[in-house]
Amino acid sequence: MATKMKIKAKEKDGVVKVKAMFTNLMADKEEAEKKKIEVEYISHIMAKANDKVVFEATTSGFMSENPLIKFSFTGAKKGDTLEFTLTDHHGKTETGSKKIK
């Protein structure tokens, strides 16, 4: 899968705002046939802070290449770690983390 993750997380007044971009082709079967590449897409995205799930999404090849997600949550503070786990359609997982600023 070899997905690069760019994660930004900032806390202000108790609310953590997150922007995350994942480098991935997100090619479903139809698009892969057109481009003559293998099918490749992220099927599940999960973010945790303090061992609590703060974001979770099931996706498919419908998302654009290099998807960008934005969300906010409460219950974390500056210095806590935000951890993303990505699962591709083959079941392979990758993780990435970032300290909340």
Residue pairs with C-beta under 8 A, 6 or more apart in sequence:
1 24
1 40
1 86
1 88
1 90
1 92
1 94
2 94
3 22
3 23
3 24
3 42
3 86
3 88
3 94
4 22
4 23
5 20
5 21
5 22
5 23
5 84
5 86
5 94
5 96
6 20
6 21
7 18
7 19
7 20
7 82
7 84
7 96
7 97
7 98
8 18
8 19
8 20
8 98
9 16
9 17
9 18
9 82
9 98
9 99
9 100
9 101
10 16
10 17
10 100
10 101
11 17
11 76
11 77
11 78
11 100
11 101
14 74
15 72
15 73
15 74
16 49
16 54
16 72
16 73
16 74
16 76
16 82
16 100
17 70
17 72
18 47
18 55
18 69
18 70
18 71
18 72
18 73
18 82
19 68
19 69
19 70
20 47
20 68
20 69
20 70
20 84
21 66
21 67
21 68
21 69
22 42
22 45
22 66
22 67
22 86
23 66
24 40
24 41
24 42
24 65
24 66
24 67
25 37
25 40
25 41
25 65
26 40
26 41
26 42
26 61
26 63
26 64
26 65
26 66
26 67
27 35
27 37
27 38
27 39
27 40
27 41
27 61
27 65
28 39
28 41
28 60
28 61
28 62
29 39
29 61
30 61
31 61
32 38
32 39
32 40
39 61
39 89
40 88
40 89
41 59
41 60
41 61
41 63
41 88
41 89
42 59
42 63
42 67
42 86
42 87
42 88
42 89
43 58
43 59
43 60
43 87
43 88
43 89
44 56
44 57
44 58
44 59
44 85
44 86
44 87
45 55
45 56
45 57
45 59
45 69
45 84
45 85
45 86
45 87
46 53
46 55
46 56
46 57
46 84
46 85
47 53
47 54
47 55
47 56
47 71
47 82
47 83
47 84
47 85
48 54
48 82
48 83
48 85
49 73
49 75
49 76
49 80
49 81
49 82
49 83
49 100
50 75
50 76
50 80
52 75
54 71
54 73
54 75
54 76
54 82
55 69
55 71
55 73
57 69
59 67
60 89
76 82
76 100
77 100
78 100
78 101
79 99
79 100
80 99
80 100
81 97
81 98
81 99
81 100
82 97
82 98
82 99
82 100
83 95
83 96
83 97
84 95
84 96
84 97
85 93
85 94
85 95
86 93
86 94
86 95
86 96
87 93
